[in-house]
Amino acid sequence: MVFAVEKNTQQTSPMAPTPFSRNNPYMASVLQTYNLNGNGSRKETRHLVLSLKGSGLGYAPGDCLGIIPSNDPELASAILAAMKWDGDEEITINKNGEKLPLWKALTNYFEITLLTKKLMQSAADLTGNSQMKKLVSVENAAQLKEYIQGRDLLDMLRDFGPWNASAQNVVALLRKMPPRLYSIASSLKAHPDEVHLTIGAVRYTAHGRERKGTCSVLCAERLEIGDKLPVFVQPNNHFKLPQTKDTDIIMVGPGTGIAPFRSFIQERAASGSEGNSWLFFGDQHSATDFLYQMELEQYWKKGVLTRLDAAFSRDTDQKVYVQHKMLDNSKELFDWLEKGASFYVCGDKQNMAKDVHNTLLEIIGKEGYMNQKEAEEYLLSLQKEKRYQRDVY
């Protein structure tokens, strides 16, 4: 089955409820889309509101929404031009024998923005290029891994011709477009029939070409109000609010990591929760990158958000991150943990989550008068009690 962004041109007739899923996504209408960053920011973070009305789909705070995106038409066109292929040529796209015009297959069905070791090795059989055959050999595994990083199908086709292959031969090697998962940034209790997302547009230059995140830039550049996206809900049972409403929570979510915590805060506000809430947020500049600032400050004024600490790494000569704000408040943070608070982290897996984890160990050791091993055992006990949860990517 093939999915793509649809323009809302006609009314759909009423149908019986369908169990929507990854393999049978719901076509959700775009209700709102706007940039959360201010003028002059180096970032673009898109707030996207989709309608779930009539879908029967539900979600809980902490869950994710899957989007099955379409590729950048400019990239698909560049591939057709490089290979001198006919975009109207009918090709078989899967083992079921389904067919699509080549243009549609490249834009809506296949993953064309990422290379894999398997794809490169299989493609080497379709070219007489000696450099490619050498690159995919066992002894050059490190070089192959380096080549794959940051390159796409267009790079491979340009770099290793001439190709002794038809369009059908090449696309037969490609995998189906995988969905992209995003932490849900809303509560159904606060926004019935809607789902909100916080999506950072990925753009960078690599190997002499500008690159764009498949789904993030689709949402940033090509979505309009009324368009439809194929979506499904992906439950996340390892990232949930405490079962009791009076449990305190500490949330660390810099950048787009704020998304599930916006959901947490909205849910607690709508549920009348009595527990305290403490949010650590971080980004580059307070003037342009304080995502959901007015909303968060309103929650703080109303007492829904007990504490709000923000770190902006580019506003001072010395970079300040969320872990530095945690250290500044180490005594209070440890007191919250000792009184039963749950601790949550969402965001960058490579750096931020590791730094926050190590800072948390440091705080536990310092304020609890524990050595390294004792601090690690303390943190492990929090994990076992589901009081230390991470949603990192």
C-alpha positions in Angstrom: 0.0 0.0 0.0 1.3 3.5 -0.9 0.9 6.6 1.3 1.7 10.2 0.7 0.7 13.7 1.8 -2.8 14.3 0.4 -4.3 17.6 -0.5 -7.8 18.0 1.1 -9.9 18.4 -2.0 -13.1 16.5 -1.2 -15.3 15.2 1.6 -14.9 11.6 2.5 -18.0 9.4 3.0 -18.7 8.0 6.4 -17.1 4.6 7.1 -17.2 2.0 9.8 -14.4 2.5 12.4 -11.1 1.0 11.3 -8.3 -0.2 13.5 -5.6 2.1 12.3 -2.0 1.0 12.8 1.5 1.1 11.3 0.3 -1.0 8.3 -3.0 0.8 8.0 -2.3 4.5 9.0 -4.9 7.2 9.5 -4.9 10.1 7.1 -4.8 13.0 9.6 -5.6 16.5 8.5 -3.2 19.3 9.3 -5.0 21.9 11.5 -2.0 24.1 12.4 1.6 24.4 11.5 4.0 27.2 12.6 7.6 27.9 13.6 8.2 28.0 17.3 11.6 29.8 16.9 11.9 33.6 16.7 13.4 35.6 13.9 17.2 35.3 13.8 17.3 31.8 15.2 19.6 29.2 13.7 16.9 26.6 14.2 13.4 25.9 12.9 11.2 23.9 15.2 7.7 23.2 13.8 4.6 23.0 16.0 2.2 20.7 14.1 -1.4 20.1 15.1 -3.2 17.1 13.4 -6.8 16.1 13.7 -7.7 12.7 14.9 -11.5 13.4 14.8 -13.4 10.3 13.9 -10.3 8.0 13.8 -10.9 6.3 17.1 -7.2 6.8 17.9 -6.2 7.5 21.4 -2.9 8.1 23.2 -1.4 8.6 26.6 1.3 11.1 27.6 4.7 9.7 26.7 3.4 7.9 23.6 4.8 8.6 20.1 3.1 9.4 16.8 4.4 7.6 13.7 4.4 9.5 10.4 5.0 7.8 7.0 6.6 10.6 5.1 7.2 11.3 1.4 10.6 12.2 -0.1 11.7 15.6 -1.3 10.5 15.9 -5.0 13.7 17.7 -5.8 15.8 14.6 -4.8 13.6 12.3 -6.7 13.9 14.5 -9.8 17.7 14.6 -9.4 17.8 10.8 -9.4 15.7 10.6 -12.6 17.9 13.2 -14.3 21.2 11.5 -13.2 20.1 8.1 -14.5 18.1 9.5 -17.5 15.1 7.4 -16.3 11.5 8.0 -17.4 9.4 9.0 -14.4 6.2 7.6 -16.0 7.7 4.1 -16.4 5.6 1.5 -14.5 7.7 -0.5 -12.0 7.0 -3.3 -9.6 7.4 -2.0 -6.0 7.0 -5.2 -3.9 6.6 -8.9 -3.8 2.9 -8.6 -4.2 3.4 -7.3 -7.7 2.0 -3.9 -7.0 3.0 -1.3 -9.6 3.6 2.4 -9.6 5.0 5.0 -11.9 8.7 5.4 -11.1 8.3 9.0 -10.1 5.6 8.1 -7.5 7.7 5.2 -6.3 10.7 7.4 -5.6 8.7 10.1 -3.9 6.2 8.1 -1.9 7.2 4.5 -1.5 11.0 3.9 -1.2 13.7 5.1 1.2 16.2 7.1 -0.9 17.9 9.3 1.6 19.9 6.7 3.4 22.5 4.1 2.3 23.1 0.8 4.0 25.9 -1.8 3.8 23.5 -4.3 2.3 22.3 -1.9 -0.4 25.9 -1.0 -1.4 26.9 -4.6 -1.6 23.9 -5.5 -3.7 24.3 -2.5 -6.0 27.9 -3.4 -6.7 26.7 -6.3 -8.8 24.9 -3.8 -11.1 28.0 -1.8 -12.1 31.3 -2.4 -13.7 32.8 0.3 -11.5 36.0 -1.2 -10.0 36.1 1.4 -7.2 32.7 0.3 -5.9 33.5 -3.4 -6.0 36.7 -2.6 -4.0 34.8 -0.4 -1.5 32.3 -3.2 -0.6 35.0 -5.8 -0.1 35.4 -7.3 3.3 38.8 -5.7 3.9 37.4 -2.2 3.3 34.6 -2.4 5.9 35.8 0.8 7.6 35.9 2.8 4.4 32.4 1.6 3.4 31.0 2.6 6.7 32.6 6.1 6.3 31.3 6.4 2.7 27.7 5.5 3.8 27.7 8.2 6.5 25.7 11.3 5.3 25.2 10.1 1.7 22.1 9.0 -0.2 21.0 7.1 -3.3 21.8 10.0 -5.6 25.4 10.0 -4.3 25.8 6.3 -4.9 24.3 6.5 -8.4 26.5 9.5 -9.4 29.7 8.1 -7.8 29.8 4.6 -9.2 28.5 4.6 -12.8 28.2 3.6 -15.5 25.3 1.3 -14.4 24.4 -1.9 -16.2 20.9 -1.8 -14.7 17.3 -0.7 -15.4 15.3 1.4 -13.0 13.5 -1.8 -12.0 16.9 -3.4 -11.1 17.9 -0.5 -8.9 14.6 0.1 -7.0 14.4 -3.7 -6.3 17.3 -3.1 -3.9 15.6 -0.3 -2.0 13.6 -0.7 1.2 10.2 0.6 1.8 9.9 4.0 3.5 10.1 3.5 7.2 8.0 5.6 9.5 9.4 8.4 11.6 8.4 8.5 15.3 7.9 11.7 17.3 7.1 12.2 21.0 3.6 13.5 21.3 3.4 17.0 22.7 -0.2 17.2 23.8 -2.7 15.7 26.1 -6.0 14.3 24.8 -7.7 15.7 27.9 -6.5 19.2 27.0 -7.0 18.8 23.3 -9.7 16.3 22.4 -9.5 14.9 18.8 -6.0 16.4 18.3 -2.4 15.4 18.4 0.5 17.9 18.6 4.1 17.4 17.6 7.3 19.4 18.1 9.6 18.7 15.1 13.0 20.2 14.6 13.8 20.7 10.9 17.0 18.9 10.0 19.1 20.7 7.4 22.9 20.4 6.9 25.6 20.3 4.3 27.6 17.1 3.7 29.8 15.9 0.8 29.2 19.1 -1.2 25.4 18.9 -1.1 22.7 20.4 1.1 20.8 17.6 3.0 17.3 17.7 4.4 15.6 15.4 6.9 12.9 13.5 5.1 10.0 13.9 7.5 11.1 17.0 9.4 11.6 19.2 6.2 8.4 17.8 4.7 6.6 19.1 7.8 8.6 22.4 7.7 8.4 23.2 4.0 5.7 21.3 2.2 2.7 20.9 4.5 -0.2 23.2 4.3 -3.4 23.5 6.4 -5.8 20.9 5.2 -3.2 18.5 3.9 -3.3 14.9 5.2 -0.5 12.8 6.7 -0.5 9.0 7.2 -0.1 8.5 10.9 -0.4 5.9 13.7 0.0 5.9 17.5 3.1 4.0 18.9 2.6 3.3 22.6 5.6 3.9 24.8 5.1 1.9 28.0 8.6 2.8 29.3 7.9 6.5 29.6 4.8 7.2 31.6 3.5 9.6 34.3 3.4 8.2 37.8 0.2 6.3 38.5 -0.6 8.5 41.5 -1.5 12.1 40.9 0.3 13.4 44.0 3.8 12.1 43.0 6.3 14.9 42.2 8.0 14.8 38.8 11.3 16.3 37.6 11.6 16.7 33.8 14.7 17.4 31.8 13.9 18.2 28.2 16.2 20.6 26.1 15.2 21.5 22.6 12.6 19.2 21.0 12.9 17.1 24.2 10.3 19.4 25.6 7.6 17.6 23.6 6.5 14.8 26.0 6.8 17.1 29.0 4.3 19.6 27.4 2.1 16.5 27.2 2.8 15.6 30.9 2.1 19.2 32.1 -1.1 19.5 30.1 -2.3 16.1 31.4 -1.6 17.1 35.0 -3.4 20.4 34.6 -6.4 18.8 33.0 -6.5 16.0 35.7 -6.1 18.3 38.7 -2.9 16.5 39.8 -1.6 17.6 43.2 2.0 16.6 42.7 4.8 19.2 42.2 6.4 19.5 38.7 9.9 20.8 37.9 11.1 21.4 34.4 14.6 21.9 33.2 14.6 23.3 29.6 17.6 24.3 27.5 18.4 25.6 24.0 20.7 28.1 22.3 19.2 31.6 22.8 16.5 32.7 25.2 15.2 35.4 22.9 14.6 33.0 19.9 14.7 29.4 21.2 12.6 29.3 24.3 10.0 26.8 23.0 6.5 27.3 24.4 7.8 30.0 26.7 4.5 31.9 27.2 2.6 28.6 27.8 5.1 27.3 30.3 5.2 30.6 32.2 1.4 30.5 32.4 1.6 27.0 33.9 4.2 28.3 36.3 2.1 31.3 37.4 -0.9 29.0 37.9 1.1 26.6 40.0 0.7 23.6 37.6 4.5 23.9 37.0 6.2 24.3 40.4 9.6 25.2 39.1 11.0 26.2 35.7 14.8 26.4 35.1 16.0 27.3 31.7 19.6 27.1 30.3 20.7 28.9 27.1 24.1 27.8 25.9 24.8 30.7 23.5 23.7 33.6 25.7 26.9 33.7 27.8 30.6 33.4 27.1 30.6 30.1 29.1 28.1 27.6 27.7 25.4 26.7 30.2 23.4 23.5 29.7 20.6 21.8 31.6 23.0 19.7 33.6 24.6 22.9 35.0 21.2 24.1 36.2 20.7 20.7 37.8 24.0 21.2 39.7 23.0 24.7 40.7 20.0 23.2 42.4 21.5 19.9 43.6 20.3 20.0 47.2 16.7 20.7 46.2 16.8 18.1 43.4 18.1 15.4 45.7 15.4 16.4 48.3 12.7 15.8 45.7 14.1 12.4 44.9 14.3 11.5 48.6 10.6 12.5 48.9 9.6 10.1 46.1 9.9 12.3 42.9 10.1 10.6 39.5 12.9 11.8 37.2 12.5 12.0 33.4 14.9 12.8 30.5 14.0 13.3 26.9 16.2 14.3 24.0 19.7 13.7 22.5 21.1 10.3 23.3 24.7 10.9 22.2 25.6 13.8 24.5 22.8 15.4 26.6 21.4 12.2 28.1 24.8 10.9 29.1 25.7 14.3 30.6 22.4 14.4 32.6 22.9 10.8 33.8 26.5 11.5 35.0 25.3 14.8 36.6 22.5 13.0 38.4 25.0 10.5 39.8 27.2 13.4 40.9 24.3 15.0 42.7 23.2 11.8 44.4 26.8 11.2 45.6 27.3 14.7 46.8 24.0 15.3 48.5 23.5 11.8 49.7 27.1 11.4 51.0 27.6 8.3 48.8 30.6 6.9 46.9 30.4 6.1 43.2 29.1 2.6 43.7 26.4 3.6 46.2 25.2 6.4 43.9 25.0 4.0 41.0 23.0 1.6 43.2 20.7 4.4 44.2 20.1 5.4 40.6 19.5 1.7 39.6 16.9 1.4 42.4 15.1 4.5 40.9 15.1 2.7 37.5 13.7 -0.5 39.0 10.9 1.5 40.7 10.2 3.3 37.3 11.2 6.6 38.9 14.0 7.2 36.4 12.8 7.0 32.8 14.4 8.1 29.6 13.1 8.7 26.1 16.3 9.4 24.1 17.1 9.3 20.4 
